[in-house]
Amino acid sequence: MNELIATDLKEAMKNGDKFTLSVLRMLKSALQNEQINKKHDLTDEEIMQVVKKQVKVRKDSVSEYQKYNKEELVASLEQEIDILSKYLPEEMSLEEIERIIDEVFSELKPTSMKDMGGVMKELNIRIKNTDMSLVSTKVRERLN
């Protein structure tokens, strides 16, 4: 994973793609900071966690900028998200998420919001590579 990012960084340099280059440099910097914090070379799973965090930060910023009609910044951040998402596995579809939520609900039989913690704990195990805030919203809707 690290090698792929380094290769893409070199490719962006060769092609003169300054935008992609700056995004990949920010990612590389975040990865180096995480490596320093962990005090070991990052595994592919840890790299993916850093990339997910970077994407989440940008998605949060997009929603804030949309509130204030900063469309040029929104477009820029969406481009950054597209570049970073290339390093993440494909997210589960909404249908898959709904199916897994159905399974967990039929197994645990939650009755109120008090059961949300247990449901989310089980869903965190079963659902990977997906924005868990979406999952949380779906669970909350069903419990209400």
VMD Tcl script that builds the backbone (N, CA, C; Angstrom):
set m [mol new atoms 432]
animate dup $m
set s [atomselect $m all]
$s set {name element resname resid chain x y z} {
  {N N MET 1 A 0.829 -1.193 0.000}
  {CA C MET 1 A 0.000 0.000 0.000}
  {C C MET 1 A 0.876 1.259 0.000}
  {N N ASN 2 A 1.893 1.243 0.860}
  {CA C ASN 2 A 2.823 2.369 0.934}
  {C C ASN 2 A 3.524 2.579 -0.403}
  {N N GLU 3 A 3.895 1.468 -1.033}
  {CA C GLU 3 A 4.578 1.534 -2.326}
  {C C GLU 3 A 3.669 2.105 -3.407}
  {N N LEU 4 A 2.398 1.728 -3.367}
  {CA C LEU 4 A 1.426 2.231 -4.336}
  {C C LEU 4 A 1.285 3.744 -4.215}
  {N N ILE 5 A 1.205 4.227 -2.985}
  {CA C ILE 5 A 1.086 5.671 -2.755}
  {C C ILE 5 A 2.341 6.386 -3.253}
  {N N ALA 6 A 3.511 5.815 -2.957}
  {CA C ALA 6 A 4.772 6.415 -3.402}
  {C C ALA 6 A 4.847 6.435 -4.933}
  {N N THR 7 A 4.410 5.357 -5.572}
  {CA C THR 7 A 4.413 5.286 -7.035}
  {C C THR 7 A 3.481 6.336 -7.624}
  {N N ASP 8 A 2.285 6.464 -7.051}
  {CA C ASP 8 A 1.326 7.460 -7.531}
  {C C ASP 8 A 1.845 8.880 -7.322}
  {N N LEU 9 A 2.570 9.091 -6.231}
  {CA C LEU 9 A 3.159 10.395 -5.957}
  {C C LEU 9 A 4.178 10.749 -7.034}
  {N N LYS 10 A 5.029 9.777 -7.371}
  {CA C LYS 10 A 6.029 9.998 -8.432}
  {C C LYS 10 A 5.357 10.257 -9.762}
  {N N GLU 11 A 4.293 9.514 -10.034}
  {CA C GLU 11 A 3.557 9.665 -11.294}
  {C C GLU 11 A 2.946 11.065 -11.392}
  {N N ALA 12 A 2.386 11.551 -10.290}
  {CA C ALA 12 A 1.808 12.898 -10.266}
  {C C ALA 12 A 2.887 13.949 -10.511}
  {N N MET 13 A 4.092 13.709 -9.963}
  {CA C MET 13 A 5.217 14.627 -10.199}
  {C C MET 13 A 5.587 14.666 -11.672}
  {N N LYS 14 A 5.718 13.475 -12.265}
  {CA C LYS 14 A 6.082 13.371 -13.683}
  {C C LYS 14 A 5.053 14.048 -14.577}
  {N N ASN 15 A 3.772 13.869 -14.241}
  {CA C ASN 15 A 2.693 14.419 -15.071}
  {C C ASN 15 A 2.416 15.894 -14.791}
  {N N GLY 16 A 3.044 16.433 -13.774}
  {CA C GLY 16 A 2.823 17.833 -13.429}
  {C C GLY 16 A 1.441 18.085 -12.834}
  {N N ASP 17 A 0.844 17.060 -12.265}
  {CA C ASP 17 A -0.483 17.162 -11.654}
  {C C ASP 17 A -0.313 17.695 -10.233}
  {N N LYS 18 A -0.307 19.016 -10.108}
  {CA C LYS 18 A -0.017 19.643 -8.819}
  {C C LYS 18 A -1.074 19.353 -7.765}
  {N N PHE 19 A -2.332 19.263 -8.179}
  {CA C PHE 19 A -3.403 19.011 -7.211}
  {C C PHE 19 A -3.251 17.630 -6.579}
  {N N THR 20 A -3.121 16.599 -7.432}
  {CA C THR 20 A -2.947 15.230 -6.930}
  {C C THR 20 A -1.678 15.139 -6.099}
  {N N LEU 21 A -0.631 15.783 -6.558}
  {CA C LEU 21 A 0.638 15.783 -5.841}
  {C C LEU 21 A 0.468 16.351 -4.429}
  {N N SER 22 A -0.250 17.461 -4.304}
  {CA C SER 22 A -0.422 18.060 -2.976}
  {C C SER 22 A -1.262 17.158 -2.064}
  {N N VAL 23 A -2.295 16.510 -2.624}
  {CA C VAL 23 A -3.131 15.608 -1.826}
  {C C VAL 23 A -2.306 14.422 -1.344}
  {N N LEU 24 A -1.510 13.850 -2.239}
  {CA C LEU 24 A -0.697 12.692 -1.870}
  {C C LEU 24 A 0.401 13.066 -0.883}
  {N N ARG 25 A 0.929 14.271 -1.000}
  {CA C ARG 25 A 1.924 14.724 -0.021}
  {C C ARG 25 A 1.294 14.878 1.362}
  {N N MET 26 A 0.058 15.405 1.401}
  {CA C MET 26 A -0.640 15.513 2.690}
  {C C MET 26 A -0.871 14.120 3.286}
  {N N LEU 27 A -1.258 13.178 2.434}
  {CA C LEU 27 A -1.481 11.804 2.892}
  {C C LEU 27 A -0.178 11.205 3.406}
  {N N LYS 28 A 0.896 11.386 2.651}
  {CA C LYS 28 A 2.204 10.852 3.045}
  {C C LYS 28 A 2.614 11.419 4.403}
  {N N SER 29 A 2.374 12.704 4.601}
  {CA C SER 29 A 2.701 13.354 5.870}
  {C C SER 29 A 1.878 12.756 7.011}
  {N N ALA 30 A 0.584 12.537 6.776}
  {CA C ALA 30 A -0.274 11.930 7.801}
  {C C ALA 30 A 0.203 10.515 8.125}
  {N N LEU 31 A 0.636 9.786 7.100}
  {CA C LEU 31 A 1.140 8.427 7.314}
  {C C LEU 31 A 2.429 8.438 8.123}
  {N N GLN 32 A 3.306 9.387 7.824}
  {CA C GLN 32 A 4.555 9.485 8.575}
  {C C GLN 32 A 4.292 9.851 10.031}
  {N N ASN 33 A 3.345 10.754 10.267}
  {CA C ASN 33 A 2.987 11.113 11.647}
  {C C ASN 33 A 2.456 9.904 12.399}
  {N N GLU 34 A 1.604 9.119 11.732}
  {CA C GLU 34 A 1.048 7.919 12.370}
  {C C GLU 34 A 2.149 6.908 12.644}
  {N N GLN 35 A 3.088 6.793 11.725}
  {CA C GLN 35 A 4.200 5.852 11.904}
  {C C GLN 35 A 5.061 6.264 13.101}
  {N N ILE 36 A 5.282 7.551 13.251}
  {CA C ILE 36 A 6.050 8.054 14.389}
  {C C ILE 36 A 5.296 7.760 15.686}
  {N N ASN 37 A 3.979 7.980 15.678}
  {CA C ASN 37 A 3.171 7.722 16.875}
  {C C ASN 37 A 3.164 6.245 17.252}
  {N N LYS 38 A 3.077 5.373 16.258}
  {CA C LYS 38 A 2.995 3.923 16.520}
  {C C LYS 38 A 4.367 3.305 16.778}
  {N N LYS 39 A 5.417 3.999 16.348}
  {CA C LYS 39 A 6.799 3.541 16.528}
  {C C LYS 39 A 7.101 2.222 15.795}
  {N N HIS 40 A 6.431 2.018 14.664}
  {CA C HIS 40 A 6.725 0.877 13.793}
  {C C HIS 40 A 6.186 1.166 12.398}
  {N N ASP 41 A 6.655 0.397 11.414}
  {CA C ASP 41 A 6.138 0.559 10.056}
  {C C ASP 41 A 4.654 0.202 10.052}
  {N N LEU 42 A 3.875 0.980 9.317}
  {CA C LEU 42 A 2.433 0.766 9.296}
  {C C LEU 42 A 2.058 -0.425 8.420}
  {N N THR 43 A 1.096 -1.181 8.882}
  {CA C THR 43 A 0.553 -2.276 8.077}
  {C C THR 43 A -0.440 -1.669 7.081}
  {N N ASP 44 A -0.845 -2.462 6.100}
  {CA C ASP 44 A -1.828 -1.984 5.132}
  {C C ASP 44 A -3.128 -1.584 5.825}
  {N N GLU 45 A -3.511 -2.336 6.848}
  {CA C GLU 45 A -4.741 -2.032 7.592}
  {C C GLU 45 A -4.616 -0.671 8.288}
  {N N GLU 46 A -3.456 -0.403 8.890}
  {CA C GLU 46 A -3.244 0.886 9.568}
  {C C GLU 46 A -3.213 2.027 8.558}
  {N N ILE 47 A -2.639 1.778 7.389}
  {CA C ILE 47 A -2.613 2.791 6.327}
  {C C ILE 47 A -4.042 3.119 5.905}
  {N N MET 48 A -4.861 2.075 5.752}
  {CA C MET 48 A -6.259 2.300 5.369}
  {C C MET 48 A -6.997 3.109 6.416}
  {N N GLN 49 A -6.689 2.875 7.691}
  {CA C GLN 49 A -7.333 3.645 8.758}
  {C C GLN 49 A -6.968 5.131 8.650}
  {N N VAL 50 A -5.702 5.417 8.324}
  {CA C VAL 50 A -5.269 6.806 8.157}
  {C C VAL 50 A -5.993 7.432 6.966}
  {N N VAL 51 A -6.083 6.701 5.870}
  {CA C VAL 51 A -6.765 7.211 4.673}
  {C C VAL 51 A -8.241 7.464 4.992}
  {N N LYS 52 A -8.884 6.533 5.701}
  {CA C LYS 52 A -10.292 6.706 6.078}
  {C C LYS 52 A -10.475 7.978 6.903}
  {N N LYS 53 A -9.535 8.193 7.824}
  {CA C LYS 53 A -9.612 9.377 8.679}
  {C C LYS 53 A -9.496 10.653 7.841}
  {N N GLN 54 A -8.581 10.633 6.864}
  {CA C GLN 54 A -8.409 11.784 5.988}
  {C C GLN 54 A -9.677 12.053 5.169}
  {N N VAL 55 A -10.286 10.984 4.670}
  {CA C VAL 55 A -11.521 11.121 3.888}
  {C C VAL 55 A -12.637 11.664 4.776}
  {N N LYS 56 A -12.736 11.153 5.994}
  {CA C LYS 56 A -13.786 11.597 6.914}
  {C C LYS 56 A -13.646 13.083 7.236}
  {N N VAL 57 A -12.427 13.529 7.471}
  {CA C VAL 57 A -12.184 14.946 7.757}
  {C C VAL 57 A -12.667 15.800 6.587}
  {N N ARG 58 A -12.372 15.358 5.378}
  {CA C ARG 58 A -12.777 16.118 4.201}
  {C C ARG 58 A -14.290 16.095 4.006}
  {N N LYS 59 A -14.918 14.958 4.279}
  {CA C LYS 59 A -16.381 14.876 4.147}
  {C C LYS 59 A -17.054 15.804 5.154}
  {N N ASP 60 A -16.520 15.857 6.366}
  {CA C ASP 60 A -17.064 16.773 7.369}
  {C C ASP 60 A -16.917 18.221 6.913}
  {N N SER 61 A -15.772 18.528 6.324}
  {CA C SER 61 A -15.528 19.884 5.831}
  {C C SER 61 A -16.472 20.224 4.686}
  {N N VAL 62 A -16.745 19.254 3.812}
  {CA C VAL 62 A -17.660 19.479 2.686}
  {C C VAL 62 A -19.019 19.913 3.214}
  {N N SER 63 A -19.533 19.211 4.217}
  {CA C SER 63 A -20.858 19.569 4.731}
  {C C SER 63 A -20.847 20.967 5.349}
  {N N GLU 64 A -19.759 21.325 6.001}
  {CA C GLU 64 A -19.659 22.675 6.577}
  {C C GLU 64 A -19.611 23.738 5.482}
  {N N TYR 65 A -18.792 23.505 4.459}
  {CA C TYR 65 A -18.676 24.479 3.367}
  {C C TYR 65 A -19.977 24.604 2.592}
  {N N GLN 66 A -20.742 23.524 2.483}
  {CA C GLN 66 A -22.022 23.584 1.777}
  {C C GLN 66 A -23.006 24.488 2.521}
  {N N LYS 67 A -22.937 24.489 3.832}
  {CA C LYS 67 A -23.821 25.358 4.620}
  {C C LYS 67 A -23.599 26.827 4.284}
  {N N TYR 68 A -22.356 27.171 3.955}
  {CA C TYR 68 A -21.995 28.561 3.692}
  {C C TYR 68 A -21.802 28.842 2.209}
  {N N ASN 69 A -22.300 27.943 1.358}
  {CA C ASN 69 A -22.254 28.110 -0.108}
  {C C ASN 69 A -20.853 28.375 -0.651}
  {N N LYS 70 A -19.873 27.673 -0.139}
  {CA C LYS 70 A -18.492 27.773 -0.630}
  {C C LYS 70 A -18.266 26.670 -1.668}
  {N N GLU 71 A -18.919 26.816 -2.820}
  {CA C GLU 71 A -18.952 25.741 -3.814}
  {C C GLU 71 A -17.577 25.383 -4.381}
  {N N GLU 72 A -16.690 26.375 -4.556}
  {CA C GLU 72 A -15.356 26.068 -5.108}
  {C C GLU 72 A -14.547 25.222 -4.123}
  {N N LEU 73 A -14.709 25.481 -2.836}
  {CA C LEU 73 A -14.017 24.671 -1.822}
  {C C LEU 73 A -14.627 23.275 -1.735}
  {N N VAL 74 A -15.937 23.184 -1.890}
  {CA C VAL 74 A -16.616 21.884 -1.881}
  {C C VAL 74 A -16.111 21.035 -3.037}
  {N N ALA 75 A -16.012 21.629 -4.221}
  {CA C ALA 75 A -15.543 20.891 -5.398}
  {C C ALA 75 A -14.110 20.416 -5.200}
  {N N SER 76 A -13.275 21.256 -4.618}
  {CA C SER 76 A -11.888 20.900 -4.356}
  {C C SER 76 A -11.795 19.737 -3.366}
  {N N LEU 77 A -12.574 19.806 -2.306}
  {CA C LEU 77 A -12.559 18.735 -1.307}
  {C C LEU 77 A -13.101 17.425 -1.880}
  {N N GLU 78 A -14.117 17.523 -2.725}
  {CA C GLU 78 A -14.662 16.308 -3.346}
  {C C GLU 78 A -13.620 15.659 -4.261}
  {N N GLN 79 A -12.832 16.486 -4.931}
  {CA C GLN 79 A -11.730 15.958 -5.751}
  {C C GLN 79 A -10.716 15.243 -4.873}
  {N N GLU 80 A -10.385 15.835 -3.731}
  {CA C GLU 80 A -9.445 15.215 -2.792}
  {C C GLU 80 A -9.994 13.877 -2.298}
  {N N ILE 81 A -11.282 13.840 -1.987}
  {CA C ILE 81 A -11.915 12.601 -1.523}
  {C C ILE 81 A -11.811 11.525 -2.601}
  {N N ASP 82 A -12.031 11.909 -3.859}
  {CA C ASP 82 A -11.921 10.943 -4.966}
  {C C ASP 82 A -10.508 10.372 -5.055}
  {N N ILE 83 A -9.515 11.223 -4.907}
  {CA C ILE 83 A -8.120 10.775 -4.983}
  {C C ILE 83 A -7.811 9.820 -3.832}
  {N N LEU 84 A -8.221 10.180 -2.625}
  {CA C LEU 84 A -7.935 9.356 -1.456}
  {C C LEU 84 A -8.732 8.047 -1.462}
  {N N SER 85 A -9.945 8.092 -1.969}
  {CA C SER 85 A -10.802 6.899 -1.980}
  {C C SER 85 A -10.231 5.783 -2.836}
  {N N LYS 86 A -9.351 6.150 -3.731}
  {CA C LYS 86 A -8.696 5.151 -4.586}
  {C C LYS 86 A -7.900 4.137 -3.758}
  {N N TYR 87 A -7.490 4.535 -2.561}
  {CA C TYR 87 A -6.673 3.670 -1.709}
  {C C TYR 87 A -7.506 2.876 -0.702}
  {N N LEU 88 A -8.819 3.021 -0.787}
  {CA C LEU 88 A -9.715 2.295 0.114}
  {C C LEU 88 A -10.464 1.225 -0.667}
  {N N PRO 89 A -10.794 0.127 -0.003}
  {CA C PRO 89 A -11.633 -0.863 -0.678}
  {C C PRO 89 A -13.024 -0.273 -0.907}
  {N N GLU 90 A -13.738 -0.839 -1.854}
  {CA C GLU 90 A -15.059 -0.336 -2.183}
  {C C GLU 90 A -15.991 -0.486 -0.976}
  {N N GLU 91 A -16.799 0.561 -0.740}
  {CA C GLU 91 A -17.736 0.524 0.377}
  {C C GLU 91 A -18.898 -0.407 0.064}
  {N N MET 92 A -19.507 -0.914 1.118}
  {CA C MET 92 A -20.678 -1.778 0.951}
  {C C MET 92 A -21.841 -0.963 0.394}
  {N N SER 93 A -22.704 -1.630 -0.359}
  {CA C SER 93 A -23.883 -0.952 -0.887}
  {C C SER 93 A -24.910 -0.782 0.229}
  {N N LEU 94 A -25.842 0.116 0.010}
  {CA C LEU 94 A -26.888 0.370 0.992}
  {C C LEU 94 A -27.721 -0.887 1.229}
  {N N GLU 95 A -27.950 -1.671 0.168}
  {CA C GLU 95 A -28.720 -2.913 0.295}
  {C C GLU 95 A -27.992 -3.911 1.197}
  {N N GLU 96 A -26.661 -4.028 1.020}
  {CA C GLU 96 A -25.876 -4.935 1.859}
  {C C GLU 96 A -25.930 -4.509 3.325}
  {N N ILE 97 A -25.807 -3.207 3.550}
  {CA C ILE 97 A -25.850 -2.671 4.911}
  {C C ILE 97 A -27.203 -2.978 5.550}
  {N N GLU 98 A -28.274 -2.719 4.796}
  {CA C GLU 98 A -29.636 -2.987 5.297}
  {C C GLU 98 A -29.800 -4.471 5.641}
  {N N ARG 99 A -29.265 -5.353 4.800}
  {CA C ARG 99 A -29.379 -6.797 5.021}
  {C C ARG 99 A -28.672 -7.196 6.321}
  {N N ILE 100 A -27.464 -6.665 6.527}
  {CA C ILE 100 A -26.707 -6.987 7.739}
  {C C ILE 100 A -27.421 -6.438 8.978}
  {N N ILE 101 A -27.976 -5.234 8.866}
  {CA C ILE 101 A -28.727 -4.662 9.984}
  {C C ILE 101 A -29.927 -5.555 10.297}
  {N N ASP 102 A -30.612 -6.027 9.251}
  {CA C ASP 102 A -31.746 -6.950 9.457}
  {C C ASP 102 A -31.305 -8.199 10.219}
  {N N GLU 103 A -30.166 -8.759 9.809}
  {CA C GLU 103 A -29.648 -9.965 10.467}
  {C C GLU 103 A -29.389 -9.715 11.952}
  {N N VAL 104 A -28.715 -8.608 12.236}
  {CA C VAL 104 A -28.371 -8.285 13.630}
  {C C VAL 104 A -29.635 -8.042 14.450}
  {N N PHE 105 A -30.614 -7.345 13.859}
  {CA C PHE 105 A -31.863 -7.096 14.574}
  {C C PHE 105 A -32.598 -8.401 14.859}
  {N N SER 106 A -32.578 -9.332 13.901}
  {CA C SER 106 A -33.284 -10.600 14.136}
  {C C SER 106 A -32.560 -11.454 15.187}
  {N N GLU 107 A -31.227 -11.320 15.268}
  {CA C GLU 107 A -30.463 -12.083 16.261}
  {C C GLU 107 A -30.574 -11.481 17.659}
  {N N LEU 108 A -30.401 -10.159 17.754}
  {CA C LEU 108 A -30.357 -9.503 19.067}
  {C C LEU 108 A -31.730 -9.069 19.571}
  {N N LYS 109 A -32.671 -8.874 18.670}
  {CA C LYS 109 A -34.034 -8.440 19.009}
  {C C LYS 109 A -34.048 -7.220 19.930}
  {N N PRO 110 A -33.435 -6.095 19.486}
  {CA C PRO 110 A -33.443 -4.886 20.317}
  {C C PRO 110 A -34.851 -4.306 20.418}
  {N N THR 111 A -35.155 -3.706 21.552}
  {CA C THR 111 A -36.494 -3.167 21.771}
  {C C THR 111 A -36.521 -1.652 21.950}
  {N N SER 112 A -35.390 -1.050 22.327}
  {CA C SER 112 A -35.370 0.398 22.549}
  {C C SER 112 A -33.968 0.951 22.273}
  {N N MET 113 A -33.858 2.259 22.426}
  {CA C MET 113 A -32.570 2.925 22.209}
  {C C MET 113 A -31.515 2.433 23.195}
  {N N LYS 114 A -31.930 1.846 24.300}
  {CA C LYS 114 A -30.982 1.310 25.276}
  {C C LYS 114 A -30.144 0.184 24.676}
  {N N ASP 115 A -30.686 -0.469 23.656}
  {CA C ASP 115 A -29.997 -1.598 23.020}
  {C C ASP 115 A -29.067 -1.176 21.887}
  {N N MET 116 A -29.019 0.122 21.597}
  {CA C MET 116 A -28.240 0.590 20.449}
  {C C MET 116 A -26.757 0.242 20.568}
  {N N GLY 117 A -26.197 0.347 21.750}
  {CA C GLY 117 A -24.773 0.049 21.950}
  {C C GLY 117 A -24.431 -1.369 21.541}
  {N N GLY 118 A -25.239 -2.320 21.958}
  {CA C GLY 118 A -25.006 -3.721 21.608}
  {C C GLY 118 A -25.153 -3.974 20.123}
  {N N VAL 119 A -26.156 -3.329 19.521}
  {CA C VAL 119 A -26.375 -3.481 18.075}
  {C C VAL 119 A -25.190 -2.913 17.304}
  {N N MET 120 A -24.751 -1.716 17.680}
  {CA C MET 120 A -23.634 -1.078 16.973}
  {C C MET 120 A -22.340 -1.861 17.158}
  {N N LYS 121 A -22.160 -2.440 18.329}
  {CA C LYS 121 A -20.959 -3.243 18.581}
  {C C LYS 121 A -20.903 -4.417 17.602}
  {N N GLU 122 A -22.026 -5.092 17.448}
  {CA C GLU 122 A -22.099 -6.235 16.524}
  {C C GLU 122 A -21.934 -5.773 15.075}
  {N N LEU 123 A -22.535 -4.643 14.725}
  {CA C LEU 123 A -22.427 -4.132 13.357}
  {C C LEU 123 A -20.997 -3.704 13.030}
  {N N ASN 124 A -20.277 -3.159 14.013}
  {CA C ASN 124 A -18.878 -2.772 13.796}
  {C C ASN 124 A -18.029 -3.977 13.421}
  {N N ILE 125 A -18.387 -5.141 13.950}
  {CA C ILE 125 A -17.649 -6.361 13.636}
  {C C ILE 125 A -17.968 -6.822 12.211}
  {N N ARG 126 A -19.239 -6.725 11.839}
  {CA C ARG 126 A -19.687 -7.273 10.558}
  {C C ARG 126 A -19.527 -6.330 9.370}
  {N N ILE 127 A -19.608 -5.047 9.611}
  {CA C ILE 127 A -19.565 -4.081 8.507}
  {C C ILE 127 A -18.194 -3.429 8.467}
  {N N LYS 128 A -17.537 -3.582 7.347}
  {CA C LYS 128 A -16.210 -2.988 7.149}
  {C C LYS 128 A -16.272 -2.022 5.963}
  {N N ASN 129 A -15.352 -1.072 5.949}
  {CA C ASN 129 A -15.185 -0.157 4.826}
  {C C ASN 129 A -16.443 0.643 4.512}
  {N N THR 130 A -17.114 1.088 5.556}
  {CA C THR 130 A -18.323 1.878 5.374}
  {C C THR 130 A -18.372 2.961 6.437}
  {N N ASP 131 A -18.976 4.066 6.068}
  {CA C ASP 131 A -19.157 5.172 7.006}
  {C C ASP 131 A -20.148 4.733 8.082}
  {N N MET 132 A -19.667 4.538 9.284}
  {CA C MET 132 A -20.503 4.013 10.355}
  {C C MET 132 A -21.544 5.029 10.831}
  {N N SER 133 A -21.380 6.304 10.492}
  {CA C SER 133 A -22.414 7.273 10.877}
  {C C SER 133 A -23.697 6.988 10.098}
  {N N LEU 134 A -23.570 6.528 8.861}
  {CA C LEU 134 A -24.734 6.130 8.074}
  {C C LEU 134 A -25.420 4.933 8.728}
  {N N VAL 135 A -24.623 3.953 9.149}
  {CA C VAL 135 A -25.145 2.758 9.800}
  {C C VAL 135 A -25.853 3.157 11.099}
  {N N SER 136 A -25.225 4.029 11.862}
  {CA C SER 136 A -25.797 4.499 13.125}
  {C C SER 136 A -27.148 5.172 12.890}
  {N N THR 137 A -27.241 5.973 11.851}
  {CA C THR 137 A -28.498 6.650 11.516}
  {C C THR 137 A -29.586 5.635 11.188}
  {N N LYS 138 A -29.232 4.623 10.401}
  {CA C LYS 138 A -30.198 3.579 10.024}
  {C C LYS 138 A -30.693 2.824 11.259}
  {N N VAL 139 A -29.779 2.488 12.168}
  {CA C VAL 139 A -30.148 1.765 13.384}
  {C C VAL 139 A -31.056 2.637 14.248}
  {N N ARG 140 A -30.707 3.909 14.373}
  {CA C ARG 140 A -31.493 4.841 15.187}
  {C C ARG 140 A -32.923 4.941 14.628}
  {N N GLU 141 A -33.053 5.009 13.296}
  {CA C GLU 141 A -34.371 5.091 12.673}
  {C C GLU 141 A -35.212 3.859 13.029}
  {N N ARG 142 A -34.580 2.708 12.999}
  {CA C ARG 142 A -35.322 1.465 13.276}
  {C C ARG 142 A -35.728 1.349 14.733}
  {N N LEU 143 A -34.887 1.861 15.628}
  {CA C LEU 143 A -35.183 1.742 17.050}
  {C C LEU 143 A -36.258 2.726 17.498}
  {N N ASN 144 A -36.454 3.786 16.739}
  {CA C ASN 144 A -37.472 4.800 17.126}
  {C C ASN 144 A -38.834 4.447 16.620}
}
mol reanalyze $m
mol bondsrecalc $m
mol representation Tube
mol addrep $m
